[in-house]
Amino acid sequence: MKLFNSLLQIPTGTPNPRDGSQFDFSSPFDVIVYIVLPIVIVILYILYRKQRAKDQE
């Protein structure tokens, strides 16, 4: 009964957890933004830190 009452309280027109869609691997934009870019950023950060540490020695 509590679950039913809480579902009735979700306002219409606002984002809620059920509106989320699954990740679409067929979309090149999604793959680039959510997989490739974060990996590239992490690699660049690691390289930056290594270079900075080498310069300080």
PQR file with spaces between the fields and no chain letter, atoms N, CA, C, O and H, PARSE charges and radii, in Angstrom:
ATOM       1  N    MET     1       0.821   -1.193    0.000 -0.4000 1.5000
ATOM       2  CA   MET     1       0.000    0.000    0.000 -0.0000 2.0000
ATOM       3  C    MET     1       0.867    1.260    0.000  0.5500 1.7000
ATOM       4  O    MET     1       0.540    2.240   -0.670 -0.5500 1.4000
ATOM       5  N    LYS     2       1.986    1.235    0.760 -0.4000 1.5000
ATOM       6  CA   LYS     2       2.879    2.402    0.780 -0.0000 2.0000
ATOM       7  C    LYS     2       3.462    2.667   -0.597  0.5500 1.7000
ATOM       8  O    LYS     2       3.579    3.819   -1.016 -0.5500 1.4000
ATOM       9  H    LYS     2       2.251    0.439    1.304  0.4000 1.0000
ATOM      10  N    LEU     3       3.830    1.596   -1.306 -0.4000 1.5000
ATOM      11  CA   LEU     3       4.399    1.752   -2.636 -0.0000 2.0000
ATOM      12  C    LEU     3       3.396    2.408   -3.578  0.5500 1.7000
ATOM      13  O    LEU     3       3.756    3.291   -4.357 -0.5500 1.4000
ATOM      14  H    LEU     3       3.735    0.660   -0.966  0.4000 1.0000
ATOM      15  N    PHE     4       2.158    1.984   -3.509 -0.4000 1.5000
ATOM      16  CA   PHE     4       1.117    2.552   -4.352 -0.0000 2.0000
ATOM      17  C    PHE     4       0.931    4.041   -4.061  0.5500 1.7000
ATOM      18  O    PHE     4       0.786    4.846   -4.981 -0.5500 1.4000
ATOM      19  H    PHE     4       1.866    1.267   -2.876  0.4000 1.0000
ATOM      20  N    ASN     5       0.934    4.396   -2.794 -0.4000 1.5000
ATOM      21  CA   ASN     5       0.777    5.808   -2.427 -0.0000 2.0000
ATOM      22  C    ASN     5       1.963    6.643   -2.885  0.5500 1.7000
ATOM      23  O    ASN     5       1.787    7.787   -3.304 -0.5500 1.4000
ATOM      24  H    ASN     5       1.052    3.743   -2.046  0.4000 1.0000
ATOM      25  N    SER     6       3.175    6.086   -2.811 -0.4000 1.5000
ATOM      26  CA   SER     6       4.345    6.858   -3.230 -0.0000 2.0000
ATOM      27  C    SER     6       4.364    7.031   -4.751  0.5500 1.7000
ATOM      28  O    SER     6       4.845    8.049   -5.247 -0.5500 1.4000
ATOM      29  H    SER     6       3.318    5.157   -2.471  0.4000 1.0000
ATOM      30  N    LEU     7       3.851    6.059   -5.487 -0.4000 1.5000
ATOM      31  CA   LEU     7       3.786    6.209   -6.939 -0.0000 2.0000
ATOM      32  C    LEU     7       2.797    7.280   -7.346  0.5500 1.7000
ATOM      33  O    LEU     7       2.994    7.962   -8.352 -0.5500 1.4000
ATOM      34  H    LEU     7       3.461    5.231   -5.084  0.4000 1.0000
ATOM      35  N    LEU     8       1.760    7.431   -6.590 -0.4000 1.5000
ATOM      36  CA   LEU     8       0.777    8.458   -6.913 -0.0000 2.0000
ATOM      37  C    LEU     8       1.323    9.859   -6.681  0.5500 1.7000
ATOM      38  O    LEU     8       0.778   10.828   -7.211 -0.5500 1.4000
ATOM      39  H    LEU     8       1.600    6.878   -5.773  0.4000 1.0000
ATOM      40  N    GLN     9       2.381    9.982   -5.905 -0.4000 1.5000
ATOM      41  CA   GLN     9       2.905   11.299   -5.568 -0.0000 2.0000
ATOM      42  C    GLN     9       3.933   11.819   -6.570  0.5500 1.7000
ATOM      43  O    GLN     9       4.395   12.950   -6.423 -0.5500 1.4000
ATOM      44  H    GLN     9       2.823    9.196   -5.474  0.4000 1.0000
ATOM      45  N    ILE    10       4.308   11.031   -7.587 -0.4000 1.5000
ATOM      46  CA   ILE    10       5.263   11.506   -8.579 -0.0000 2.0000
ATOM      47  C    ILE    10       4.562   12.518   -9.478  0.5500 1.7000
ATOM      48  O    ILE    10       3.577   12.183  -10.136 -0.5500 1.4000
ATOM      49  H    ILE    10       3.932   10.112   -7.706  0.4000 1.0000
ATOM      50  N    PRO    11       5.062   13.755   -9.512 -0.5600 1.5000
ATOM      51  CA   PRO    11       4.423   14.783  -10.337  0.2800 2.0000
ATOM      52  C    PRO    11       4.573   14.462  -11.828  0.5500 1.7000
ATOM      53  O    PRO    11       5.580   13.890  -12.245 -0.5500 1.4000
ATOM      54  N    THR    12       3.595   14.821  -12.604 -0.4000 1.5000
ATOM      55  CA   THR    12       3.685   14.613  -14.044 -0.0000 2.0000
ATOM      56  C    THR    12       4.566   15.685  -14.659  0.5500 1.7000
ATOM      57  O    THR    12       4.606   16.823  -14.191 -0.5500 1.4000
ATOM      58  H    THR    12       2.776   15.285  -12.266  0.4000 1.0000
ATOM      59  N    GLY    13       5.268   15.305  -15.712 -0.4000 1.5000
ATOM      60  CA   GLY    13       6.122   16.251  -16.414 -0.0000 2.0000
ATOM      61  C    GLY    13       7.502   16.416  -15.805  0.5500 1.7000
ATOM      62  O    GLY    13       8.294   17.203  -16.323 -0.5500 1.4000
ATOM      63  H    GLY    13       5.235   14.381  -16.093  0.4000 1.0000
ATOM      64  N    THR    14       7.828   15.712  -14.732 -0.4000 1.5000
ATOM      65  CA   THR    14       9.156   15.785  -14.141 -0.0000 2.0000
ATOM      66  C    THR    14       9.872   14.466  -14.398  0.5500 1.7000
ATOM      67  O    THR    14       9.221   13.426  -14.498 -0.5500 1.4000
ATOM      68  H    THR    14       7.184   15.073  -14.311  0.4000 1.0000
ATOM      69  N    PRO    15      11.193   14.486  -14.507 -0.5600 1.5000
ATOM      70  CA   PRO    15      11.920   13.241  -14.739  0.2800 2.0000
ATOM      71  C    PRO    15      11.825   12.323  -13.522  0.5500 1.7000
ATOM      72  O    PRO    15      11.908   12.783  -12.383 -0.5500 1.4000
ATOM      73  N    ASN    16      11.655   11.053  -13.762 -0.4000 1.5000
ATOM      74  CA   ASN    16      11.649   10.080  -12.684 -0.0000 2.0000
ATOM      75  C    ASN    16      12.410    8.839  -13.138  0.5500 1.7000
ATOM      76  O    ASN    16      12.676    8.700  -14.332 -0.5500 1.4000
ATOM      77  H    ASN    16      11.587   10.679  -14.687  0.4000 1.0000
ATOM      78  N    PRO    17      12.765    7.944  -12.243 -0.5600 1.5000
ATOM      79  CA   PRO    17      13.624    6.806  -12.588  0.2800 2.0000
ATOM      80  C    PRO    17      13.068    5.898  -13.684  0.5500 1.7000
ATOM      81  O    PRO    17      13.847    5.278  -14.407 -0.5500 1.4000
ATOM      82  N    ARG    18      11.786    5.804  -13.824 -0.4000 1.5000
ATOM      83  CA   ARG    18      11.222    4.922  -14.847 -0.0000 2.0000
ATOM      84  C    ARG    18      11.346    5.506  -16.245  0.5500 1.7000
ATOM      85  O    ARG    18      11.201    4.773  -17.222 -0.5500 1.4000
ATOM      86  H    ARG    18      11.153    6.308  -13.236  0.4000 1.0000
ATOM      87  N    ASP    19      11.609    6.794  -16.372 -0.4000 1.5000
ATOM      88  CA   ASP    19      11.721    7.414  -17.691 -0.0000 2.0000
ATOM      89  C    ASP    19      13.084    7.188  -18.330  0.5500 1.7000
ATOM      90  O    ASP    19      13.246    7.423  -19.528 -0.5500 1.4000
ATOM      91  H    ASP    19      11.726    7.390  -15.577  0.4000 1.0000
ATOM      92  N    GLY    20      14.059    6.743  -17.564 -0.4000 1.5000
ATOM      93  CA   GLY    20      15.409    6.550  -18.084 -0.0000 2.0000
ATOM      94  C    GLY    20      15.457    5.424  -19.100  0.5500 1.7000
ATOM      95  O    GLY    20      14.800    4.396  -18.939 -0.5500 1.4000
ATOM      96  H    GLY    20      13.927    6.553  -16.591  0.4000 1.0000
ATOM      97  N    SER    21      16.239    5.630  -20.141 -0.4000 1.5000
ATOM      98  CA   SER    21      16.371    4.593  -21.156 -0.0000 2.0000
ATOM      99  C    SER    21      17.700    3.874  -20.974  0.5500 1.7000
ATOM     100  O    SER    21      18.616    4.385  -20.331 -0.5500 1.4000
ATOM     101  H    SER    21      16.772    6.465  -20.272  0.4000 1.0000
ATOM     102  N    GLN    22      17.788    2.701  -21.541 -0.4000 1.5000
ATOM     103  CA   GLN    22      19.023    1.929  -21.476 -0.0000 2.0000
ATOM     104  C    GLN    22      20.056    2.540  -22.399  0.5500 1.7000
ATOM     105  O    GLN    22      19.716    3.293  -23.311 -0.5500 1.4000
ATOM     106  H    GLN    22      17.044    2.285  -22.064  0.4000 1.0000
ATOM     107  N    PHE    23      21.326    2.214  -22.163 -0.4000 1.5000
ATOM     108  CA   PHE    23      22.409    2.693  -23.003 -0.0000 2.0000
ATOM     109  C    PHE    23      22.291    2.048  -24.376  0.5500 1.7000
ATOM     110  O    PHE    23      22.121    0.833  -24.479 -0.5500 1.4000
ATOM     111  H    PHE    23      21.602    1.602  -21.422  0.4000 1.0000
ATOM     112  N    ASP    24      22.379    2.846  -25.427 -0.4000 1.5000
ATOM     113  CA   ASP    24      22.216    2.355  -26.794 -0.0000 2.0000
ATOM     114  C    ASP    24      23.587    2.217  -27.447  0.5500 1.7000
ATOM     115  O    ASP    24      24.198    3.216  -27.827 -0.5500 1.4000
ATOM     116  H    ASP    24      22.517    3.833  -25.344  0.4000 1.0000
ATOM     117  N    PHE    25      24.077    0.972  -27.578 -0.4000 1.5000
ATOM     118  CA   PHE    25      25.381    0.738  -28.178 -0.0000 2.0000
ATOM     119  C    PHE    25      25.379    0.954  -29.684  0.5500 1.7000
ATOM     120  O    PHE    25      26.451    1.053  -30.281 -0.5500 1.4000
ATOM     121  H    PHE    25      23.581    0.161  -27.269  0.4000 1.0000
ATOM     122  N    SER    26      24.230    1.029  -30.308 -0.4000 1.5000
ATOM     123  CA   SER    26      24.183    1.238  -31.752 -0.0000 2.0000
ATOM     124  C    SER    26      24.338    2.708  -32.119  0.5500 1.7000
ATOM     125  O    SER    26      24.543    3.035  -33.288 -0.5500 1.4000
ATOM     126  H    SER    26      23.359    0.949  -29.822  0.4000 1.0000
ATOM     127  N    SER    27      24.244    3.586  -31.145 -0.4000 1.5000
ATOM     128  CA   SER    27      24.398    5.016  -31.409 -0.0000 2.0000
ATOM     129  C    SER    27      25.857    5.420  -31.220  0.5500 1.7000
ATOM     130  O    SER    27      26.379    5.329  -30.108 -0.5500 1.4000
ATOM     131  H    SER    27      24.078    3.320  -30.195  0.4000 1.0000
ATOM     132  N    PRO    28      26.530    5.869  -32.292 -0.5600 1.5000
ATOM     133  CA   PRO    28      27.940    6.260  -32.170  0.2800 2.0000
ATOM     134  C    PRO    28      28.149    7.409  -31.173  0.5500 1.7000
ATOM     135  O    PRO    28      29.160    7.448  -30.471 -0.5500 1.4000
ATOM     136  N    PHE    29      27.209    8.324  -31.116 -0.4000 1.5000
ATOM     137  CA   PHE    29      27.332    9.452  -30.191 -0.0000 2.0000
ATOM     138  C    PHE    29      27.377    8.961  -28.747  0.5500 1.7000
ATOM     139  O    PHE    29      28.217    9.411  -27.969 -0.5500 1.4000
ATOM     140  H    PHE    29      26.388    8.293  -31.686  0.4000 1.0000
ATOM     141  N    ASP    30      26.484    8.045  -28.383 -0.4000 1.5000
ATOM     142  CA   ASP    30      26.464    7.514  -27.017 -0.0000 2.0000
ATOM     143  C    ASP    30      27.760    6.788  -26.685  0.5500 1.7000
ATOM     144  O    ASP    30      28.291    6.939  -25.585 -0.5500 1.4000
ATOM     145  H    ASP    30      25.801    7.680  -29.015  0.4000 1.0000
ATOM     146  N    VAL    31      28.266    6.009  -27.617 -0.4000 1.5000
ATOM     147  CA   VAL    31      29.510    5.269  -27.378 -0.0000 2.0000
ATOM     148  C    VAL    31      30.665    6.231  -27.171  0.5500 1.7000
ATOM     149  O    VAL    31      31.474    6.050  -26.261 -0.5500 1.4000
ATOM     150  H    VAL    31      27.834    5.886  -28.510  0.4000 1.0000
ATOM     151  N    ILE    32      30.743    7.258  -28.015 -0.4000 1.5000
ATOM     152  CA   ILE    32      31.848    8.217  -27.895 -0.0000 2.0000
ATOM     153  C    ILE    32      31.752    9.000  -26.598  0.5500 1.7000
ATOM     154  O    ILE    32      32.754    9.153  -25.900 -0.5500 1.4000
ATOM     155  H    ILE    32      30.085    7.405  -28.753  0.4000 1.0000
ATOM     156  N    VAL    33      30.575    9.497  -26.261 -0.4000 1.5000
ATOM     157  CA   VAL    33      30.422   10.359  -25.091 -0.0000 2.0000
ATOM     158  C    VAL    33      30.554    9.583  -23.786  0.5500 1.7000
ATOM     159  O    VAL    33      31.178   10.077  -22.847 -0.5500 1.4000
ATOM     160  H    VAL    33      29.761    9.373  -26.828  0.4000 1.0000
ATOM     161  N    TYR    34      29.990    8.393  -23.703 -0.4000 1.5000
ATOM     162  CA   TYR    34      29.935    7.690  -22.425 -0.0000 2.0000
ATOM     163  C    TYR    34      31.034    6.655  -22.234  0.5500 1.7000
ATOM     164  O    TYR    34      31.243    6.201  -21.108 -0.5500 1.4000
ATOM     165  H    TYR    34      29.484    7.992  -24.466  0.4000 1.0000
ATOM     166  N    ILE    35      31.747    6.262  -23.291 -0.4000 1.5000
ATOM     167  CA   ILE    35      32.810    5.268  -23.137 -0.0000 2.0000
ATOM     168  C    ILE    35      34.164    5.836  -23.553  0.5500 1.7000
ATOM     169  O    ILE    35      35.110    5.829  -22.766 -0.5500 1.4000
ATOM     170  H    ILE    35      31.578    6.631  -24.205  0.4000 1.0000
ATOM     171  N    VAL    36      34.259    6.323  -24.778 -0.4000 1.5000
ATOM     172  CA   VAL    36      35.546    6.747  -25.324 -0.0000 2.0000
ATOM     173  C    VAL    36      36.073    8.001  -24.624  0.5500 1.7000
ATOM     174  O    VAL    36      37.224    8.022  -24.188 -0.5500 1.4000
ATOM     175  H    VAL    36      33.491    6.328  -25.418  0.4000 1.0000
ATOM     176  N    LEU    37      35.257    9.037  -24.511 -0.4000 1.5000
ATOM     177  CA   LEU    37      35.721   10.283  -23.892 -0.0000 2.0000
ATOM     178  C    LEU    37      36.198   10.107  -22.446  0.5500 1.7000
ATOM     179  O    LEU    37      37.266   10.619  -22.108 -0.5500 1.4000
ATOM     180  H    LEU    37      34.322    9.020  -24.865  0.4000 1.0000
ATOM     181  N    PRO    38      35.465    9.413  -21.585 -0.5600 1.5000
ATOM     182  CA   PRO    38      35.988    9.224  -20.223  0.2800 2.0000
ATOM     183  C    PRO    38      37.310    8.469  -20.185  0.5500 1.7000
ATOM     184  O    PRO    38      38.182    8.791  -19.378 -0.5500 1.4000
ATOM     185  N    ILE    39      37.468    7.474  -21.044 -0.4000 1.5000
ATOM     186  CA   ILE    39      38.736    6.732  -21.077 -0.0000 2.0000
ATOM     187  C    ILE    39      39.866    7.637  -21.532  0.5500 1.7000
ATOM     188  O    ILE    39      40.952    7.609  -20.954 -0.5500 1.4000
ATOM     189  H    ILE    39      36.760    7.213  -21.700  0.4000 1.0000
ATOM     190  N    VAL    40      39.626    8.442  -22.563 -0.4000 1.5000
ATOM     191  CA   VAL    40      40.652    9.366  -23.054 -0.0000 2.0000
ATOM     192  C    VAL    40      41.007   10.388  -21.979  0.5500 1.7000
ATOM     193  O    VAL    40      42.183   10.708  -21.805 -0.5500 1.4000
ATOM     194  H    VAL    40      38.744    8.464  -23.033  0.4000 1.0000
ATOM     195  N    ILE    41      40.027   10.900  -21.263 -0.4000 1.5000
ATOM     196  CA   ILE    41      40.288   11.875  -20.210 -0.0000 2.0000
ATOM     197  C    ILE    41      41.140   11.260  -19.102  0.5500 1.7000
ATOM     198  O    ILE    41      42.073   11.900  -18.616 -0.5500 1.4000
ATOM     199  H    ILE    41      39.071   10.639  -21.404  0.4000 1.0000
ATOM     200  N    VAL    42      40.838   10.047  -18.704 -0.4000 1.5000
ATOM     201  CA   VAL    42      41.621    9.378  -17.659 -0.0000 2.0000
ATOM     202  C    VAL    42      43.053    9.140  -18.128  0.5500 1.7000
ATOM     203  O    VAL    42      43.996    9.359  -17.368 -0.5500 1.4000
ATOM     204  H    VAL    42      40.080    9.527  -19.098  0.4000 1.0000
ATOM     205  N    ILE    43      43.225    8.695  -19.367 -0.4000 1.5000
ATOM     206  CA   ILE    43      44.577    8.461  -19.898 -0.0000 2.0000
ATOM     207  C    ILE    43      45.360    9.764  -19.966  0.5500 1.7000
ATOM     208  O    ILE    43      46.529    9.802  -19.580 -0.5500 1.4000
ATOM     209  H    ILE    43      42.459    8.517  -19.984  0.4000 1.0000
ATOM     210  N    LEU    44      44.738   10.825  -20.448 -0.4000 1.5000
ATOM     211  CA   LEU    44      45.426   12.120  -20.511 -0.0000 2.0000
ATOM     212  C    LEU    44      45.800   12.627  -19.119  0.5500 1.7000
ATOM     213  O    LEU    44      46.869   13.210  -18.937 -0.5500 1.4000
ATOM     214  H    LEU    44      43.789   10.794  -20.762  0.4000 1.0000
ATOM     215  N    TYR    45      44.933   12.409  -18.146 -0.4000 1.5000
ATOM     216  CA   TYR    45      45.230   12.835  -16.783 -0.0000 2.0000
ATOM     217  C    TYR    45      46.416   12.061  -16.223  0.5500 1.7000
ATOM     218  O    TYR    45      47.281   12.646  -15.571 -0.5500 1.4000
ATOM     219  H    TYR    45      44.064   11.936  -18.294  0.4000 1.0000
ATOM     220  N    ILE    46      46.468   10.758  -16.466 -0.4000 1.5000
ATOM     221  CA   ILE    46      47.592    9.941  -15.985 -0.0000 2.0000
ATOM     222  C    ILE    46      48.885   10.389  -16.643  0.5500 1.7000
ATOM     223  O    ILE    46      49.910   10.519  -15.973 -0.5500 1.4000
ATOM     224  H    ILE    46      45.765   10.283  -16.995  0.4000 1.0000
ATOM     225  N    LEU    47      48.850   10.625  -17.948 -0.4000 1.5000
ATOM     226  CA   LEU    47      50.049   11.105  -18.633 -0.0000 2.0000
ATOM     227  C    LEU    47      50.487   12.471  -18.125  0.5500 1.7000
ATOM     228  O    LEU    47      51.682   12.730  -17.982 -0.5500 1.4000
ATOM     229  H    LEU    47      48.018   10.519  -18.492  0.4000 1.0000
ATOM     230  N    TYR    48      49.528   13.340  -17.855 -0.4000 1.5000
ATOM     231  CA   TYR    48      49.834   14.667  -17.317 -0.0000 2.0000
ATOM     232  C    TYR    48      50.516   14.558  -15.954  0.5500 1.7000
ATOM     233  O    TYR    48      51.506   15.241  -15.691 -0.5500 1.4000
ATOM     234  H    TYR    48      48.558   13.130  -17.972  0.4000 1.0000
ATOM     235  N    ARG    49      49.982   13.699  -15.095 -0.4000 1.5000
ATOM     236  CA   ARG    49      50.568   13.531  -13.755 -0.0000 2.0000
ATOM     237  C    ARG    49      51.986   12.963  -13.839  0.5500 1.7000
ATOM     238  O    ARG    49      52.869   13.386  -13.093 -0.5500 1.4000
ATOM     239  H    ARG    49      49.178   13.144  -15.308  0.4000 1.0000
ATOM     240  N    LYS    50      52.206   12.007  -14.746 -0.4000 1.5000
ATOM     241  CA   LYS    50      53.547   11.438  -14.905 -0.0000 2.0000
ATOM     242  C    LYS    50      54.526   12.499  -15.391  0.5500 1.7000
ATOM     243  O    LYS    50      55.644   12.596  -14.887 -0.5500 1.4000
ATOM     244  H    LYS    50      51.489   11.663  -15.353  0.4000 1.0000
ATOM     245  N    GLN    51      54.107   13.290  -16.364 -0.4000 1.5000
ATOM     246  CA   GLN    51      54.968   14.341  -16.896 -0.0000 2.0000
ATOM     247  C    GLN    51      55.264   15.392  -15.839  0.5500 1.7000
ATOM     248  O    GLN    51      56.389   15.881  -15.740 -0.5500 1.4000
ATOM     249  H    GLN    51      53.198   13.212  -16.774  0.4000 1.0000
ATOM     250  N    ARG    52      54.265   15.737  -15.059 -0.4000 1.5000
ATOM     251  CA   ARG    52      54.449   16.738  -14.000 -0.0000 2.0000
ATOM     252  C    ARG    52      55.403   16.221  -12.924  0.5500 1.7000
ATOM     253  O    ARG    52      56.238   16.971  -12.418 -0.5500 1.4000
ATOM     254  H    ARG    52      53.351   15.340  -15.140  0.4000 1.0000
ATOM     255  N    ALA    53      55.278   14.957  -12.580 -0.4000 1.5000
ATOM     256  CA   ALA    53      56.172   14.374  -11.577 -0.0000 2.0000
ATOM     257  C    ALA    53      57.599   14.311  -12.111  0.5500 1.7000
ATOM     258  O    ALA    53      58.553   14.528  -11.364 -0.5500 1.4000
ATOM     259  H    ALA    53      54.600   14.348  -12.992  0.4000 1.0000
ATOM     260  N    LYS    54      57.743   14.017  -13.384 -0.4000 1.5000
ATOM     261  CA   LYS    54      59.076   13.944  -13.988 -0.0000 2.0000
ATOM     262  C    LYS    54      59.716   15.330  -14.034  0.5500 1.7000
ATOM     263  O    LYS    54      60.922   15.453  -13.821 -0.5500 1.4000
ATOM     264  H    LYS    54      56.968   13.840  -13.990  0.4000 1.0000
ATOM     265  N    ASP    55      58.942   16.361  -14.305 -0.4000 1.5000
ATOM     266  CA   ASP    55      59.461   17.726  -14.368 -0.0000 2.0000
ATOM     267  C    ASP    55      59.882   18.247  -12.997  0.5500 1.7000
ATOM     268  O    ASP    55      60.789   19.075  -12.909 -0.5500 1.4000
ATOM     269  H    ASP    55      57.962   16.260  -14.478  0.4000 1.0000
ATOM     270  N    GLN    56      59.245   17.782  -11.933 -0.4000 1.5000
ATOM     271  CA   GLN    56      59.568   18.262  -10.591 -0.0000 2.0000
ATOM     272  C    GLN    56      60.834   17.618  -10.029  0.5500 1.7000
ATOM     273  O    GLN    56      61.400   18.117   -9.057 -0.5500 1.4000
ATOM     274  H    GLN    56      58.509   17.110  -12.004  0.4000 1.0000
ATOM     275  N    GLU    57      61.276   16.534  -10.621 -0.4000 1.5000
ATOM     276  CA   GLU    57      62.493   15.862  -10.109 -0.0000 2.0000
ATOM     277  C    GLU    57      63.748   16.539  -10.543  0.5500 1.7000
ATOM     278  O    GLU    57      64.842   16.094  -10.195 -0.5500 1.4000
ATOM     279  H    GLU    57      60.816   16.128  -11.411  0.4000 1.0000
